[in-house]
Amino acid sequence: MIKSLFLFIFLLFIGIAPATAAVAPDALARSVTDEVLAALRSDRDIQSGDQKRAREVIESKIAPHFSFASMARLAVGKNWSAASAEQRKALTAEFRALLVQTYTASLLLYKDQKIEYRPLKLAPEDTDVVVRSLVRQSGGGEPVQVDYGMEKTDAGWKVYNVKIGGISLVENYRSTFNAEIRKGGIDGLIATLRDKNRALVAQK
């Protein structure tokens, strides 16, 4: 469920072009949702379980609209300040790869979810906002609150955190990462993530 919803959040940002950088983050999400879902429903390769096609979609159309450096910083937490520039770069690269590898398979599980956005008060000087929404499942049941932490960058608004039902998916990695750092330091965590990514690739 959690993976499926995180994937759905990825999907909302397919097709965002640089020209949309000046659009308010909530308006941007609303404007692309219908187009994104229509395109996904018509992609027969993804519907047939083509993981290569799913990865291509994530790499080319989804990943560019997430701030993986900020996501890695949140996941590592207080230990981020102890990491060198090289280590931060490696952590970001491996964490990005982990997310892409993990959620490629989830793209194949997409169903007909619907999303409703809450009003957003955005001041001209704001550079960090939370876009709040409700995700309604096609089979009914209680809607799930999903909040997107978004930051304004030179390349436009980017997602750096996601909370589902109040739980941060990025920060959820923190306890595991801290345990790895206690055992082997920052380099130990990098090595663990690299090994995990290699194992995920080998499974395909």
Order of alpha helices (4+ residues) and beta strands (2+ residues): alpha-alpha-alpha-alpha-alpha-alpha-beta-beta-beta-beta-beta-alpha
